[in-house]
Structures are given as structure tokens and as C-alpha cells.
Amino acid sequence: MTVQLKNYYREFTRFLRSTDFSKALILSISIVVPISIFSSLGKLEIGVSLAMGCLLSSPSDVTGTYKHKSLGILTGALLGGCSYVIAKYAATGLLSSLVMLFLLIFAISYLAVYGFRASLVSFAGLLAVVLSFAGLSASSIEIWQKGLLIIGGGIWYLLLSSLWHFIRPKRATEQLLSETMELTGEYLQIRVKLYRNADHSQQLSKELLQLQVELNEKHENLRELLISSRKSGGNSGYARKRLLVFIDLVDILELAMAHPLDYEKMHELFKNDEAIINDFASFSEKLALQLMQIATALYRKKDLPVLELDKLLGDLENSFREFRSKIDIPERRESLLMLRHLLDYQQQQAERIINIDHVLRDIAKKPRPVMREKEAQKFLSTQEYDVKTLLSNFNFQSPFFRHSLRLSLIMIIGFLAGFYFSIQNSYWILLTIVVIMRPNYGLTKQRTRKRIIGTLIGGALAVGILFLTQNTTVYAILALVTLTLAFSLIQKNYTTAAIFITLSIVFIYALLKPDVLKVIKFRVLDTLVGAALAAAGNFFFWPKWEKQELPGNIAASLQANLEYFREISSFYQLKGKLPTSYKLSRKQAFLKIGDLNGAFQRMAQEPKAQKQQLALFYEIVSINQTFLSVLASLGTYIRTHPTTKASSAFKDYTENIIDNLETALNYLQDPSAEKSEKSFKRSPEEGLEEKYEKLVNYRNSEISQGKLDIDPKVREELQEAHLVTRQLKWLGELSVLIKKNCIKIIENK
């Protein structure tokens, strides 16, 4: 219990120091200040209008460069003000309101085709349309004036947000970096569990997939922050150091993925030598712990923890040597080479963590090269804002088009429900629909459940507090506190955010109306109606089922893996300096597998009738993930070790793998096209293990002659031959499985 309390306290203090809490606090201040000032002057509606502008523009204040954040906030304010004015002037009767709702909601939500930040800007416009039905404007203020005040409120929020940015310009980067570091540590911890328990590998693999999706998102945000700030601010010491830390974090993740052990085989090989496996697992746990301790120190601005990795690594190497001295090497060569690869992996991971520690401590070392500006810009994912994007998505095949049309129709149904049944505060139905409804069923279902649970809990808590006290000062304080907590948690924990949103609305109404209990009743009722409509809309109106989209996600991931494999094969054959194209293909492969994992997770949340091939899709997602892990293993090895000339058997086997992947892609992309597979002069397996077998025979003869200490060059060549051969054969087996499963997907479609 004490440990749980400590964890809760740690998470709570971390939350209070987070940028999410800072943004929510800025929003609360930006809302309270104009309301307080203009309320004291008898102009409450002006203060409320400015506060509305702050509320509408705040969702666009997300992680990114200062330029992008500022443009997002300003655009959100402009769209919110204009949408409110248009909605107010157009809603002169029932028919005009319905026409306005359909056209405005469709047009505004359709802006999401321009990406994540654009979807947040469009949310400001959608929210403004909903609030136009709230009846909060006074007759003393013209509609167009209120629109200008909303824009002014957005500018006021932008000023406060900019002031905070200039006071603490590095805070967002430090938090994102520490969160990425902590997630990477969690990823390493889960992999340790696989060493010790192969029986739960499927569940642990799912956890790794989820973490990988989160880490991909963090990496993309960090790329934008660090590379863009480097471009605008020059190659400053701070930016350079954080970029070096980020590069090491990417390498740590790649190394972790690049070590796809056959855990069942490992447990079989070492069933009588569990002690050595426990030594390696314990070292991995300490690696993860050290990384997470560095993350905590960075976030809290505390002294960095004392690193003990050099000593621990020395102990691990001693354990390895002791194990080697006790075994019959020719008989246990497979076990020994597996441990040698594992030790090599641990050494490289320790080196990355030591690098991070040295960079953060500013310990003088030989400067590490950082990619040039022109090269770094290639790693940024840019969004094109042109009319072609709008036009190319204006069809029923586009999920954005279908979602916009679906949302417009559900909003009209929600509006009519509130109109004909005379529901009090019926705009809450529209608000619930806008907040909950997402382009796919799985996310909408998840958000619906969280919204309902949060609203019910929030309503129950509000009733309890209202019975305990009727003090309006307490209500005002609670309204401010719960509003701040709601907006700070909305991205992290939507259920908890929904609780605080309900509480803040209840306390605000408690200050304005005496019949607040009735407000709670209608709040719950409207939420249930809105949630039901949102869920029904995603089920009945042109639903986007993931089984229809997954083949495309699989094809994209396969294509990215294929390009990455070609780069690895080319680099192994040509040697030389690592090209930028290699790094870009690696990044793309990681991102596409993340997209594929996310799509599969959404499919798992869909109705039973829509996931009939769930087991087949899970199998191909897992195989594709393993394929990428083996690729990363092969690529990491040839990048970090001296290698010999590639054999002709390597080239033949590589061509065979490429042919399998291309065949699988052809089936996915054009099932009706005639397929033809390449024929090879000899079996791809022929000659592949020839080099390894020669080295094994040579080494066995040395041992038989009494030479127990292996020559470093022979050891390197033996390790290379073993790893390259085993990984290439594994890739070949996986490519065959990928091809077979892709054919099954098309046949069962």
C-alpha cells in the first residue's frame, strides 16, 4: 500500500509540473481575468465572449514549434469567431438552422484532411457552431461584435501562452524528452519479462506494440521540436545536446527491437543454466531503471543519478566468461553464440545510456557528429496545405469525407431531438456528439464509454458536494480548479477529464441558477443521448471498418520494410559511409509498423461481425513486426561491426526474400492482376551456411589442438557468419509466411 501511495504521489507531482497542467492553468487564467474585470464593470457578456475565444483557441496549443503553435491558436480563434457569426446569422428558423448545421459542420470537419493540428483547429469551429445555440449572447452586443470578441479572446490566450513560452522556452522539450526516455525504459522492462517468462509472450508482445505506437508519436514530436528549433535558432549548445540525446534514444529503441530472440528456444537451450539468463535479465532491468532515473531527474531538474553501468557490465562479462569456461564449446556453440549476441546488445545499450548521461552532465568528450541541416530536414514530416488535398479527398472512398458527412447528419438528428422533445440545454447533445464522434467506430466506442462513465461519476460527486455546502465562494473555487484539471487531463485520461468537465459545468451553473440539481439531471440525459447518437452514427452511416483499411496498412508496412531491407542489403554489399536513404527508410519502416499496430488495435474494438479475420490479421501484424525486428537486428549489426565481403549466396537469398515481399504486395494492391514469381538458378538456401560451417570446422580443429582462446578476427567472422546466416534464414521464413497470409487475406475478403 505504501508503494502504491508513493507511486500516486509521484504521478501527481509529475502531473502538476507537466506542460499539460501549465496550459490548463494558462487557459483558466485567460478565462477568469476577462470575466472578473468586465463583470465588475457590469459588462459580463463581453468577458464571457472573450473567455469563449480563449476556450475555442486553446485546443490548438499542442506540442510543436512555437511558430506552428501560434499559427494554430490564431487560426482556431479566427475560425471560431467566423463560425459563430455565420451560425448565429443563419439560424433564423428551423429549416435555415438545419441547412446551416449541415453545411458548416461538413465544411469545418472536412478541414481535418490537413492533419492532426488542422483537426484541432476545426474542433474550434465545430465548438463555436454548437455554442451559438447556447443562448449566451446579450441583446446589447451585436453578433458581429461578439465574433470579434471571440477572436480577441483567442489573441489574449495567445499572448499569455507566448509569455509562458518565453519565460520557460525549454520546458516542453524537457518534458517530451523525459517522457520519451521513460517510455523507452518501460519498453526495455517488458522485454526483460520475455527473458524470464516465455509463456506470456503473446500478452507482453501486445504491450510492446502499444508502447511502440506511443514512442513513434513521441519521436515525431521530438523531431519537429529539435530539428525545427535548430533551424530557427542555429546549432546552439542546448539544441545540439538534446538532439544527441534523442538520437541515442532512437538507437536504444532500434537496438531493443533489433534483438528478436527466439525466447522458447532460448529457454530450451538454457533450461539447465538459468543463472546466466538471470544475470543478463538483471542487467537489462538495471539498464531500464537507470534510464528511467535519468528521465525523472531531467524532468524534476534534480541531480542526475550515479551511473553504475561500467561496474555492472564488468560483472556481466565475468559471468559470460565463467559460463564459457564451463561448457563444451563445440557441443554448446549455438548457446554460446546466442549469449555472445546478447552480451554485444547489452554493451551497446549501456554505451547509449552512458552517452546520454555524459551529454546531460556536459562531460567533455570528443564531439560526436550531428547530421547537417539539409539532411536533418528530410526527417521532418511536412503537411501540404493546398486545394489538391481537399479535392482528392472529396469522394466516398475518403474517410475524411465520410466522417464529415456522417457528423453533419448526426448533428442534425441531435438538433431535431432537442428541438422536438424540448430538452433543456439541448446544445449539450450537440456538444457531446462533436467531442465523442471520431472517424472510426473503435475510437468513438472507446470515447463514448469514457464520456458516459466520467459524466455519471462527475454528476454523483457534484450532488454530494451540493448537499454538503451551498457556499458560492466554494463553488467558484471548485469551478476554477475542476476546469483546470479537466483541460490538463483531456489528452492523458479522458474518463477523469470527463469527471472534471461535468463538475466544472455544474459548479458554474450553481453560481448562476438555483435549480442546479435539475441541471445535473439534464447534463446526464443529454450526454447519454449524444453518446448514443454518436455511436449509432458510426455504426449505421457509411462506417469505416478497419478490416477494409487493414490490407492497405499492411501493404504500406510491407513496402516500408521492403525498402529498408533493400538499403540493408545494399549497405552490406557496398560497405562505405551509411547513406541518408538508409536512415530515412528505417524511420519510415518504424512509422508504418506503428500505423499498422494502431489500425489492428482499433479493429479489435469493433463489433464481432466486423472482425471475423481478427486472428489472421493478428498473425500477419505479428509476423510483420518480427520481420522488422529481424531487419533492425541485421542492420544494426552491419552498421556497428566490421563485415566481410557478401557472398553470392547472400545475394541470391536476398533476391528470394525481395521476390516474396513483392508478390505479397502485388496480391494486396491488385488482387485481379496476373501474378508471376521469379525462378532462380539454384535453391536460395544452397551455399548460405557454407561460410559459417567452414569457420566452425576451423575453430573446432583449433580447440582439438588445445587452442582454447579464439583469435578476435576469427571470433568476429564467426559471429558475423552466424548472425547474418540465421537472420537471413529467419527473414526468408517470415517472407514466405507473409506471402501466404496476404494471399489468405485476399481470398477471404
Residue, then its C-alpha position, 0 to 999 in steps of 0.5 A: m500500500t505504501v508503494q502504491l501511495k508513493n507511486y500516486y504521489r509521484e504521478f501527481t507531482r509529475f502531473l502538476r509540473s507537466t506542460d499539460f497542467s501549465k496550459a490548463l492553468i494558462l487557459s483558466i487564467s485567460i478565462v477568469v481575468p476577462i470575466s472578473i474585470f468586465s463583470s465588475l464593470g457590469k459588462l459580463e457578456i463581453g468577458v464571457s465572449l472573450a473567455m469563449g475565444c480563449l476556450l475555442s483557441s486553446p485546443s490548438d496549443v499542442t506540442g510543436t514549434y512555437k511558430h506552428k503553435s501560434l499559427g494554430i491558436l490564431t487560426g482556431a480563434l479566427l475560425g471560431g469567431c467566423s463560425y459563430v457569426i455565420a451560425k448565429y446569422a443563419a439560424t433564423g428558423l428551423l429549416s435555415s438552422l438545419v441547412m446551416l448545421f449541415l453545411l458548416i459542420f461538413a465544411i469545418s470537419y472536412l478541414a481535418v484532411y490537413g492533419f492532426r493540428a488542422s483537426l484541432v483547429s476545426f474542433a474550434g469551429l465545430l465548438a463555436v457552431v454548437l455554442s451559438f445555440a447556447g443562448l449566451s449572447a446579450s441583446s446589447i452586443e451585436i453578433w458581429q461584435k461578439g465574433l470579434l470578441i471571440i477572436g480577441g479572446g483567442i489573441w489574449y490566450l495567445l499572448l499569455s501562452s507566448l509569455w509562458h513560452f518565453i519565460r520557460p522556452k525549454r520546458a516542453t522539450e524537457q518534458l517530451l524528452s523525459e517522457t520519451m526516455e521513460l517510455t523507452g525504459e518501460y519498453l526495455q522492462i517488458r522485454v526483460k519479462l520475455y527473458r524470464n517468462a516465455d509463456h506470456s509472450q503473446q500478452l507482453s508482445k501486445e504491450l510492446l506494440q502499444l508502447q511502440v505506437e506511443l514512442n513513434e508519436k513521441h519521436e515525431n514530436l521530438r523531431e519537429l521540436l529539435i530539428s525545427s528549433r535548430k533551424s530557427g535558432g542555429n546549432s546552439g549548445y542546448a539544441r545540439k545536446r538534446l538532439l544527441v540525446f534523442i538520437d541515442l534514444v532512437d538507437i536504444l529503441e532500434l537496438a531493443m527491437a533489433h534483438p528478436l530472440d527466439y525466447e522458447k528456444m532460448h529457454e530450451l537451450f538454457k533450461n539447465d543454466e538459468a543463472i546466466i539468463n538471470d544475470f543478463a535479465s538483471f542487467s537489462e532491468k538495471l539498464a531500464l531503471q537507470l534510464m528511467q532515473i535519468a528521465t525523472a531527474l531531467y524532468r524534476k531538474k534534480d541531480l542526475p543519478v550515479l551511473e553504475l553501468d561500467k561496474l555492472l557490465g564488468d560483472l556481466e562479462n565475468s559471468f559470460r566468461e565463467f559460463r564459457s569456461k564451463i561448457d563444451i564449446p563445440e557441443r554448446r556453440e549455438s548457446l554460446l553464440m546466442l549469449r555472445h549476441l546478447l552480451d554485444y546488445q547489452q554493451q551497446q545499450a549501456e554505451r547509449i545510456i552512458n552517452i546520454d548521461h555524459v551529454l546531460r552532465d556536459i562531460a567533455k568528450k570528443p564531439r560526436p557528429v550531428m547530421r547537417e541541416k539539409e539532411a536533418q530536414k528530410f526527417l521532418s514530416t511536412q503537411e501540404y496545405d493546398v486545394k489538391t488535398l481537399l479535392s482528392n479527398f472529396n469522394f466516398q472512398s475518403p474517410f475524411f469525407r465520410h466522417s464529415l458527412r456522417l457528423s453533419l447528419i448526426m448533428i442534425i438528428g441531435f438538433l431535431a431531438g432537442f428541438y422536438f422533445s424540448i430538452q433543456n440545454s439541448y446544445w449539450i447533445l450537440l456538444t457531446i456528439v462533436v467531442i465523442m464522434r471520431p472517424n472510426y467506430g473503435l475510437t468513438k466506442q472507446r470515447t463514448r464509454k469514457r464520456i458516459i462513465g466520467t459524466l455519471i461519476g462527475g454528476a454523483l460527486a457534484v450532488g454530494i458536494l451540493f448537499l454538503t455546502q451551498n457556499t458560492t465562494v466554494y463553488a467558484i473555487l471548485a469551478l476554477v480548479t475542476l476546469t483546470l484539471a479537466f483541460s490538463l487531463i483531456q489528452k492523458n485520461y479522458t474518463t477523469a477529464a470527463i469527471f472534471i468537465t461535468l463538475s466544472i459545468v455544474f459548479i458554474y451553473a450553481l453560481l448562476k441558477p438555483d435549480v442546479l440539481k435539475v441541471i445535473k439531471f439534464r447534463v446526464l440525459d443529454t450526454l447519454v443521448g449524444a453518446a448514443l447518437a454518436a455511436a449509432g452514427n458510426f455504426f449505421f452511416w457509411p462506417k469505416w471498418e478497419k478490416q477494409e483499411l487493414p490490407g492497405n496498412i499492411a501493404a504500406s508496412l510491407q513496402a516500408n520494410l521492403e525498402y529498408f531491407r533493400e538499403i540493408s542489403s545494399f549497405y552490406q554489399l557496398k560497405g562505405k559511409l551509411p547513406t541518408s536513404y538508409k536512415l530515412s527508410r528505417k524511420q519510415a519502416f518504424l512509422k508504418i509498423g506503428d500505423l499498422n499496430g494502431a489500425f489492428q488495435r482499433m479493429a479489435q474494438e469493433p463489433k464481432a461481425q466486423k472482425q471475423q479475420l481478427a486472428l489472421f490479421y493478428e498473425i500477419v501484424s505479428i509476423n510483420q513486426t518480427f520481420l522488422s525486428v529481424l531487419a533492425s537486428l541485421g542492420t544494426y549489426i552491419r552498421t556497428h561491426p566490421t563485415t566481410k565481403a557478401s557472398s553470392a549466396f547472400k545475394d541470391y537469398t536476398e533476391n528470394i526474400i525481395d521476390n516474396l515481399e513483392t508478390a505479397l504486395n502485388y496480391l494486396q494492391d491488385p488482387s485481379a492482376e496476373k501474378s508471376e514469381k521469379s525462378f532462380k538458378r539454384s535453391p536460395e538456401e544452397g551455399l548460405e551456411e557454407k561460410y559459417e560451417k567452414l569457420v566452425n570446422y576451423r575453430n573446432s580443429e583449433i580447440s582439438q589442438g588445445k587452442l582454447d582462446i579464439d583469435p578476435k578476427v576469427r571470433e568476429e567472422l564467426q559471429e558475423a557468419h552466424l548472425v547474418t546466416r540465421q537472420l537471413k534464414w529467419l527473414g526468408e521464413l517470415s517472407v514466405l509466411i507473409k506471402k501466404n497470409c496476404i494471399k489468405i487475406i485476399e481470398n477471404k475478403 
